[in-house]
Amino acid sequence: MIKKINKRDIEPKETSCGLLRELYASENLSIAHDIVLQDAKKHMHKKMEEIYYVEKGEGELVIGNEVLKIKEGDLIPIPKNTWHCLRRIKNKPLEVLVITYPKFDPKDVIFED
């Protein structure tokens, strides 16, 4: 049976950069909604690719050595083995849908020293 999911029905969990709602997870992929409340720590993944879709607000995505200005409607693919982190601009709201393939694995989050 197909199940409808609404992000408002999922309790957010506090993370190092804000509030995260895991919307969906299967063997192959994960989808989460992230409300960015503070800058994330620069990190990468050896196995996972990510796609960020900016649902609300604006900010910056540091990806490799590049800083991208991001805003509502932007979609940014992040290949595995790529250093990256999200930043808010001047305390403006920033909400991002994060799609991870394969499924999110906290053991595959490698933080920069």
KAURSUL-V112942 format. One line per field, one symbol per residue. phi: phi as a letter, one per 30 degrees, with the letter a starting at -180 (. if undefined). psi: psi as a letter, one per 20 degrees, with the letter a starting at -180 (. if undefined). burial: # if it has 24 or more other ideal C-beta (glycine too) atoms within 12 Angstrom, else .. A space follows every 50 residues. Layout:
BEGIN
phi=???
psi=???
burial=???
END
This chain:
BEGIN
phi=.dcdbbdddcddcdbdclcbcddabbdcabbbcccdcaedddabbdcccb bcbddaibabcdbiccccdbbejdbbdbddibdaacbdchhddbbbdccb bdeebedcccddd
psi=pppppphiippqqpaiicppoohqpahhrqpqppooirpqqprrphhqqq ppoohpaqbqopocjqoppqrpiqpoqoqrkppqqqqroljqqopppopp paqpohikooqq.
burial=..............#.########.....########..#.####..### #####.#######....#.##..#.#.#...#######.....####### #.##....#....
END
